[in-house]
Amino acid sequence: MWQFKLAERVGCRVLAAALLLSSAASAVDQSECKTCSPSQMDLNQCAENRLNEVDDELNRVYHAIISKYKEDREFLEKLRNAQHAWLIFRDAELAARFPAGCKQSQYGSIYPMCAAHFLAQRTQERIRQLREWLDGVEEGDVCAGSVQIKQEH
């Protein structure tokens, strides 16, 4: 009985280490899965959940920019166009990364996890880019364009 419990704990630690390594390798801050089951379905679900979290953050940042710049219609139109183009680019880049028509047969059951990691990583990069409009730039930045100057608190 105690050997089974020990093996279960070791298995959970191995799974946690594997998740940490896969997140470091993909440069995506993976939230810890609340499972000790090392099934691929669980790992796929964990990656999908993380992608949903990152996607929700992207939407929050995007809408905060829209709110902050609500008076600048020209900028907002161009931002919407840029965001639409970025979404198309992100999805096209995923298709280039995994070009096979039949993903399951070519890449196996790990494909959903890999695709979710890839999309989450690209989405986090986009969030960093968009945050510049929220954070602002230092006064004197002659190339700030539409980005507002940081406000002193």
Buried (B, 14 or more C-beta within 10 A) or exposed (E): EEEEEEEEEEEBEEBEEEBEEBBEEBEBEBBEBEEBEBEEEBBBBBBBBBBEBBBEEBEEBBEBBBEEBEEEEEBBEEBEEEBEEBEEEBEEEBEEEEEEEEBEEEBEEBBBBBBBBBBBBBBBEBBEEBEBBBEBBEEEEEEBEEBBEEEEE
